[in-house]
């Protein structure tokens, strides 16, 4: 699971970091503004987005892009996987609350349905934090086994 989630985040971050549309040419602002204007932002997030995120949109875009790339690399390589998972939860919850609001009159189950893009990753990150993500197929495991041989 660690490697598969890492591959997703590597792809998510790669096109944002190595392409300039998301970070420099309004892609990030476009996504954020569309979430604000279509009503999919949780009400408590509206002031945060309007007063903090959008005034610093380029910085936020770079933080998201490089954050996703680094989370992906960390999980794929199996180095600092728990720390990457904590940042992954923060990122997914931020995006979830910015764009997963089904509306104030929605049935309770719709809140979960509207969150599936993000809540599934939150659950995966929680599993990685609780479990032992670097036990297999990781640089941490390889480094640990070479130290034991000496």
SULPEMO-V201527 format. One record per residue. N is the residue number from 0. RES is the residue in one small letter. SS is DSSP state (a for helix, b for strand, c for the rest). BURIAL is 1 if it has 16 or more other ideal C-beta (glycine too) atoms within 10 Angstrom, else 0. Layout:
# SULPEMO-V201527
N_RES_SS_BURIAL / N_RES_SS_BURIAL
This chain:
# SULPEMO-V201527
0_x_c_0 / 1_x_a_1 / 2_x_a_1 / 3_x_a_0 / 4_x_a_1 / 5_x_a_1 / 6_x_a_0 / 7_x_a_0 / 8_x_a_1 / 9_x_a_1 / 10_x_a_0 / 11_x_a_1 / 12_x_a_1 / 13_x_a_0 / 14_x_a_0 / 15_x_a_1 / 16_x_a_1 / 17_x_a_0 / 18_x_c_0 / 19_x_c_0 / 20_x_a_0 / 21_x_a_1 / 22_x_a_1 / 23_x_a_0 / 24_x_c_0 / 25_x_c_0 / 26_x_a_1 / 27_x_a_1 / 28_x_a_1 / 29_x_a_0 / 30_x_a_1 / 31_x_a_1 / 32_x_a_0 / 33_x_a_0 / 34_x_a_1 / 35_x_a_1 / 36_x_a_0 / 37_x_c_0 / 38_x_c_0 / 39_x_c_1 / 40_x_c_1 / 41_x_c_1 / 42_x_a_0 / 43_x_a_0 / 44_x_a_1 / 45_x_a_0 / 46_x_a_0 / 47_x_a_0 / 48_x_a_1 / 49_x_a_0 / 50_x_a_0 / 51_x_a_0 / 52_x_a_1 / 53_x_a_0 / 54_x_a_0 / 55_x_a_0 / 56_x_a_1 / 57_x_a_0 / 58_x_a_0 / 59_x_a_1 / 60_x_a_1 / 61_x_a_1 / 62_x_a_0 / 63_x_a_1 / 64_x_a_1 / 65_x_a_0 / 66_x_a_1 / 67_x_a_1 / 68_x_a_1 / 69_x_a_1 / 70_x_a_1 / 71_x_a_1 / 72_x_a_1 / 73_x_a_1 / 74_x_a_1 / 75_x_a_1 / 76_x_a_1 / 77_x_c_1 / 78_x_c_0 / 79_x_c_1 / 80_x_a_1 / 81_x_a_0 / 82_x_a_0 / 83_x_a_1 / 84_x_a_1 / 85_x_a_1 / 86_x_a_1 / 87_x_a_1 / 88_x_a_1 / 89_x_a_0 / 90_x_a_1 / 91_x_a_1 / 92_x_a_1 / 93_x_a_1 / 94_x_a_1 / 95_x_a_1 / 96_x_a_1 / 97_x_a_1 / 98_x_a_1 / 99_x_c_1 / 100_x_c_1 / 101_x_c_1 / 102_x_c_0 / 103_x_c_0 / 104_x_c_0 / 105_x_c_0 / 106_x_c_0 / 107_x_a_0 / 108_x_a_0 / 109_x_a_0 / 110_x_a_0 / 111_x_a_0 / 112_x_a_0 / 113_x_a_1 / 114_x_c_1 / 115_x_a_0 / 116_x_a_0 / 117_x_a_1 / 118_x_a_1 / 119_x_a_0 / 120_x_a_1 / 121_x_a_1 / 122_x_a_0 / 123_x_a_1 / 124_x_a_1 / 125_x_a_0 / 126_x_a_0 / 127_x_a_1 / 128_x_a_1 / 129_x_a_0 / 130_x_c_0 / 131_x_c_0 / 132_x_c_1 / 133_x_c_1 / 134_x_c_0 / 135_x_c_0 / 136_x_c_0 / 137_x_c_1 / 138_x_a_0 / 139_x_a_0 / 140_x_a_0 / 141_x_a_0 / 142_x_a_0 / 143_x_a_0 / 144_x_a_0 / 145_x_a_0 / 146_x_a_0 / 147_x_a_0 / 148_x_a_0 / 149_x_c_0
